[in-house]
Amino acid sequence: MIFIKFKLIEFEGETFSSYDIDSAKFEAVSSNGVVYENPMIVEPEPSLSTELYEGGEVEGWVAFLVDEDDTPLIVWQREWDDELWFSLE
């Protein structure tokens, strides 16, 4: 599990005035490029799930199940225009 703090600095939404943040939008990608399946785990509180407005922030836990010897990257909204990649090193 990793603890993530997410702050929405600027938002240019065309349809909505808020931005949906949810732990289910995060994925672990192995060092070989394979996307791990999201585990069926109840994450501890605080959970990372909310609607953010510009200037808002949220923090919470996201759970992953990865190989012990792997150093995966974490991606948020993979294959979307606004995807973000994170290193765990």
VOGU-3710 file (C-alpha; in Angstrom, 3 decimals, decimal comma):
1> mifikfklie> 0,000/0,000/0,000  1,101/3,536/-0,613  -0,176/6,767/0,859  -0,933/9,391/-1,802  -1,622/13,083/-1,453  -3,336/14,599/-4,480  -3,767/18,368/-4,959  -5,706/19,798/-7,894  -3,833/22,980/-8,739  -5,626/23,871/-11,951
11> fegetfssyd> -8,622/22,387/-13,737  -9,965/23,179/-17,184  -12,996/20,912/-17,296  -15,317/21,413/-20,227  -18,305/19,570/-18,796  -17,825/19,420/-15,015  -16,404/21,812/-12,401  -14,963/18,988/-10,277  -12,484/16,167/-10,780  -13,114/12,568/-9,662
21> idsakfeavs> -10,283/11,038/-7,605  -10,567/7,333/-6,814  -8,038/4,670/-5,797  -9,442/2,389/-8,523  -7,929/4,725/-11,135  -4,395/3,794/-10,002  -2,584/0,774/-11,448  0,780/-0,868/-10,817  2,877/-1,622/-13,912  5,727/-4,124/-13,560
31> sngvvyenpm> 9,291/-3,327/-14,567  8,564/-5,502/-17,655  5,541/-3,368/-18,610  2,838/-5,792/-17,452  -0,155/-4,218/-15,693  -0,910/-5,947/-12,391  -4,527/-6,812/-11,645  -6,133/-4,608/-9,002  -6,527/-6,666/-5,820  -9,800/-7,066/-3,971
41> ivepepslst> -8,522/-5,444/-0,770  -10,289/-3,151/1,652  -7,990/-0,155/1,958  -7,573/1,427/5,386  -8,920/4,861/6,192  -8,544/7,408/4,875  -9,502/6,040/1,498  -8,566/7,980/-1,620  -11,960/8,767/-3,075  -13,570/12,171/-3,540
51> elyeggeveg> -14,634/14,889/-5,938  -11,998/17,645/-6,028  -12,459/21,234/-7,071  -9,642/23,523/-8,184  -7,339/24,179/-5,217  -8,652/21,184/-3,266  -6,620/18,257/-2,004  -7,149/14,750/-0,679  -4,914/12,062/0,751  -5,415/8,378/1,311
61> wvaflvdedd> -4,272/4,816/0,824  -4,063/2,861/-2,422  -3,395/-0,912/-2,307  -1,440/-2,938/-4,854  -0,467/-6,593/-5,017  2,878/-6,933/-6,833  5,748/-9,400/-7,043  8,126/-9,030/-4,107  11,200/-8,717/-6,351  9,647/-6,162/-8,717
71> tplivwqrew> 9,968/-2,377/-8,696  6,742/-1,330/-10,410  5,673/2,092/-11,531  2,304/3,450/-10,460  0,092/5,073/-13,057  -3,043/7,104/-12,538  -5,621/7,084/-15,351  -3,515/4,929/-17,678  -4,281/5,536/-21,365  -6,127/8,799/-20,655
81> ddelwfsle> -4,929/12,238/-21,797  -4,067/13,233/-18,217  -2,283/10,044/-17,087  0,385/10,468/-14,413  3,272/8,080/-13,667  4,967/7,654/-10,277  8,128/5,863/-9,247  8,261/4,039/-5,901  12,019/4,437/-5,619
//
